[in-house]
């Protein structure tokens, strides 16, 4: 009888262990998933943006990795793209040449691309990475406040494009093909005063 109880107890422990392993795998897979389009981060409860209308550029007061101020005032009247990314995100890295090319073509026409790096690597590592990939648009570090202002992005890359009035014109939750980005930005530049 004791051997039978031990066998049942052992089977129960193995079953519970497998159940816990399956649950852990389920939560791991559902907290970070990778596809060809982007990296899905764990779902975070949606926070209300401070902006009354979810379709407007939030008031920002940030410092770039180079120490330059980025404020609502400095962005007023500009076409603004906010791009959430990370060095370990392959789709993010893959879209950087397109972002840089569009930035170079339209930066003098009022386009500002603001990269928001979603990792805690040292500044030196981020600067080296940006130099290696030829990125010259401004980069800021993500904070819980920035993430909240933009609805806690669940995917990397995620990009928001705002017109000169601060109205959201496009939202991407994946890497952006250069042709599509050029079409969106070019249209905004062409219709701007």
C-alpha positions in Angstrom: 0.0 0.0 0.0 2.8 2.4 0.8 4.5 1.8 -2.6 1.2 2.5 -4.3 0.7 5.8 -2.4 4.3 6.8 -3.2 3.8 6.0 -6.9 0.5 8.0 -7.0 2.2 10.9 -5.0 5.2 10.8 -7.4 2.8 10.8 -10.4 1.0 13.7 -8.9 4.2 15.7 -8.4 5.3 15.0 -12.0 1.9 16.1 -13.2 2.0 19.3 -11.2 5.6 19.9 -12.4 4.6 19.5 -16.0 1.6 21.7 -15.5 3.8 24.4 -14.0 6.3 24.1 -16.8 3.6 24.4 -19.4 2.1 27.4 -17.6 5.5 29.0 -17.4 6.2 28.4 -21.1 2.7 29.8 -22.0 3.4 33.0 -20.1 6.9 33.3 -21.5 5.6 32.9 -25.1 2.8 35.3 -24.4 4.9 37.9 -22.8 7.5 38.2 -25.6 7.0 36.9 -29.1 9.0 37.4 -32.2 7.8 37.5 -35.8 9.2 38.7 -39.1 7.3 42.0 -38.5 8.2 42.8 -35.0 8.8 41.9 -31.4 5.7 41.7 -29.1 6.3 42.8 -25.6 4.2 41.7 -22.6 0.8 43.3 -22.6 0.7 46.2 -20.2 -2.7 47.5 -19.1 -3.6 50.5 -21.3 -2.9 53.8 -19.5 -4.7 57.0 -20.4 -2.5 59.4 -22.2 -2.3 62.9 -20.8 -3.4 64.2 -24.2 -7.2 64.6 -24.3 -7.4 63.3 -27.8 -5.4 60.0 -28.2 -4.6 61.2 -31.8 -2.4 64.1 -30.7 1.3 64.3 -30.0 1.8 64.2 -26.2 3.7 67.1 -24.6 7.2 65.9 -24.3 10.1 67.2 -22.2 13.1 64.9 -22.8 16.9 64.9 -23.2 18.6 63.0 -26.0 21.5 60.7 -25.4 23.6 63.7 -26.6 22.1 65.9 -23.9 19.9 68.1 -26.2 16.5 69.1 -25.0 13.4 67.9 -26.8 10.2 69.7 -25.8 6.8 70.4 -27.0 8.0 73.9 -28.0 10.9 72.5 -30.0 8.6 70.1 -31.9 5.8 72.7 -32.6 5.2 73.0 -36.3 7.3 70.0 -37.2 6.4 66.6 -38.7 7.3 64.3 -35.9 7.9 60.6 -35.9 8.4 58.7 -32.6 10.0 55.3 -33.1 10.2 52.8 -30.2 13.1 50.3 -30.8 15.9 48.3 -29.3 19.3 47.1 -30.4 18.3 43.4 -29.9 15.2 43.8 -32.1 16.0 42.6 -35.6 13.0 44.3 -37.3 14.0 47.5 -35.6 17.6 47.3 -36.9 16.2 46.3 -40.3 14.1 49.5 -40.6 16.9 51.9 -39.5 18.3 52.5 -43.0 14.8 53.5 -44.2 14.3 55.8 -41.3 17.7 57.4 -41.8 17.2 57.8 -45.5 13.8 59.5 -45.1 15.2 61.7 -42.3 18.1 62.8 -44.5 15.7 63.6 -47.4 13.2 65.5 -45.3 15.0 66.7 -42.1 15.5 70.2 -43.6 11.8 70.3 -44.5 10.8 70.0 -40.9 10.8 66.2 -40.2 12.0 65.1 -36.8 12.5 61.5 -36.1 12.8 60.8 -32.4 14.1 57.3 -31.6 13.1 55.9 -28.2 15.5 53.1 -27.2 13.7 50.5 -25.0 16.7 49.0 -23.2 19.1 49.9 -20.4 22.4 49.4 -22.2 25.2 51.9 -21.4 25.2 55.1 -23.4 28.5 54.1 -25.0 27.1 50.9 -26.3 24.0 52.7 -27.8 26.3 55.4 -29.4 28.5 52.7 -30.9 25.5 50.9 -32.2 24.1 54.1 -33.8 27.4 55.0 -35.4 27.8 51.4 -36.8 24.3 51.7 -38.4 24.7 55.4 -39.6 21.9 56.7 -37.5 22.0 60.5 -37.0 18.4 61.3 -35.8 18.0 62.1 -32.1 17.6 59.2 -29.6 16.2 59.3 -26.1 15.9 56.6 -23.5 12.5 55.2 -22.8 10.9 55.8 -19.4 7.6 54.5 -17.9 6.3 58.1 -18.5 7.2 58.1 -22.2 5.7 54.6 -22.6 2.5 55.7 -20.9 2.2 58.8 -23.0 2.3 56.6 -26.1 -0.2 53.9 -24.8 2.5 51.4 -23.6 3.7 50.1 -27.0 3.4 46.3 -27.1 5.4 45.7 -30.3 8.9 46.7 -31.4 9.3 48.5 -33.5 6.3 50.8 -33.0 6.2 54.2 -34.8 3.9 57.2 -34.6 3.8 59.8 -37.3 2.3 63.3 -36.5 1.7 66.2 -38.8 2.7 69.8 -38.2 -0.4 70.3 -36.1 0.5 67.4 -33.8 -2.2 65.1 -35.2 -1.5 61.4 -35.5 -1.4 60.5 -39.2 0.1 57.0 -39.1 0.8 54.3 -36.6 3.0 51.2 -37.4 3.4 48.2 -35.1 6.1 46.6 -37.3 9.0 47.6 -39.4 8.2 50.3 -42.0 9.1 49.8 -45.6 11.0 52.8 -46.9 8.6 53.4 -49.8 5.6 53.5 -47.4 7.3 55.8 -45.0 8.4 58.1 -47.9 4.9 58.2 -49.1 3.5 59.2 -45.7 6.2 61.7 -44.9 6.4 63.1 -48.5 2.6 63.7 -48.4 2.9 65.6 -45.2 5.8 67.7 -46.4 4.0 68.4 -49.7 0.8 69.6 -47.9 2.7 71.7 -45.3 3.1 75.4 -45.7 
